[in-house]
Amino acid sequence: MSEAKRREAEEKPEWNKSVTSERNRPSAEDRIANKIASEVLRDNAKLRGIHSNNSIKVLLEKEAKRQMLLAAKGGEYAGPLIAVSQEKGTRDKADPSNLPYLHKNPAV
């Protein structure tokens, strides 16, 4: 019995602890995204209450992919789309019906 165990031990080399699995090792992009996400959360207290490090990382990755696709097409980032509403006519500032407290009293 001891000979069989000794042969098995000779056939199986010792595990080299300096070798790590490539699956568990994060890539350079992941490390950079984690670092940026942690900096964003450290600098913005309001975001810290809503987002986690992983959710900020996902948002950064989505934006990076969008920027890469846009750059591949040869376009530039135009910024966010801002909707502007325009009133149909001018308002008379001297008109008393435009006063903010006028419509609060039901007796008037």
C-alpha positions in Angstrom: 0.0 0.0 0.0 2.7 2.4 0.9 4.5 1.7 -2.4 1.3 2.7 -4.3 1.0 5.9 -2.4 4.7 6.7 -3.0 4.3 6.1 -6.7 1.3 8.4 -6.8 3.2 11.1 -5.0 6.1 10.7 -7.5 3.8 10.9 -10.5 1.9 14.0 -9.3 4.2 17.0 -8.9 3.7 19.3 -6.0 1.4 22.3 -6.7 3.4 25.4 -7.4 1.7 28.1 -5.3 3.3 30.8 -7.4 1.2 29.9 -10.4 -2.3 31.4 -10.4 -5.3 30.7 -12.5 -5.8 33.0 -15.5 -9.6 32.8 -14.9 -9.5 34.4 -11.5 -7.0 37.1 -12.4 -8.6 40.4 -13.5 -7.4 42.0 -16.7 -5.8 45.4 -16.9 -9.0 46.9 -18.1 -10.9 45.5 -15.1 -8.3 46.9 -12.7 -8.4 50.3 -14.3 -12.3 50.3 -14.3 -12.3 49.3 -10.6 -9.9 52.1 -9.7 -11.8 54.7 -11.6 -15.1 53.5 -10.1 -13.7 53.7 -6.6 -12.4 57.2 -7.2 -15.8 58.3 -8.5 -17.5 56.9 -5.5 -15.0 58.4 -3.1 -15.4 61.9 -4.6 -19.2 61.9 -4.9 -21.1 61.2 -1.7 -24.6 61.2 -3.4 -23.5 58.6 -5.9 -22.2 56.4 -3.0 -25.7 56.3 -1.6 -27.2 55.0 -4.8 -24.5 53.0 -6.7 -22.0 50.4 -5.7 -18.5 50.0 -7.1 -19.7 47.3 -9.5 -22.6 49.4 -10.8 -20.3 52.4 -11.5 -17.9 50.0 -13.2 -20.7 48.7 -15.5 -21.7 52.2 -16.3 -18.1 53.2 -17.2 -17.8 50.1 -19.4 -21.0 50.8 -21.3 -19.9 54.4 -21.9 -16.4 53.2 -23.0 -18.0 50.8 -25.5 -20.3 53.5 -26.8 -17.3 55.9 -27.3 -15.3 53.2 -29.0 -18.1 52.4 -31.4 -18.6 56.1 -32.1 -14.8 56.6 -32.7 -14.8 53.5 -35.0 -17.5 55.1 -37.2 -15.5 58.3 -37.4 -18.0 60.5 -35.4 -17.5 62.7 -32.4 -19.3 62.7 -29.2 -22.0 65.4 -29.4 -22.9 65.5 -25.7 -26.2 64.8 -24.1 -29.5 65.7 -25.8 -31.1 68.6 -24.0 -34.8 69.3 -24.6 -35.8 73.0 -24.7 -39.4 74.1 -24.6 -40.5 77.4 -26.0 -43.7 79.1 -25.0 -46.2 80.2 -27.7 -46.4 83.8 -27.0 -45.1 86.4 -24.6 -46.1 86.7 -21.0 -47.0 90.0 -19.6 -45.1 90.2 -16.3 -47.4 93.0 -15.1 -50.5 90.9 -15.4 -51.9 90.2 -11.9 -53.2 86.7 -13.0 -49.6 85.6 -13.2 -48.9 86.2 -9.5 -48.0 82.9 -7.7 -50.3 83.4 -4.7 -53.4 84.3 -6.7 -54.7 80.7 -7.2 -53.9 79.3 -3.8 -57.0 80.8 -2.1 -60.2 79.0 -3.0 -62.3 82.0 -2.0 -60.9 84.2 -4.8 
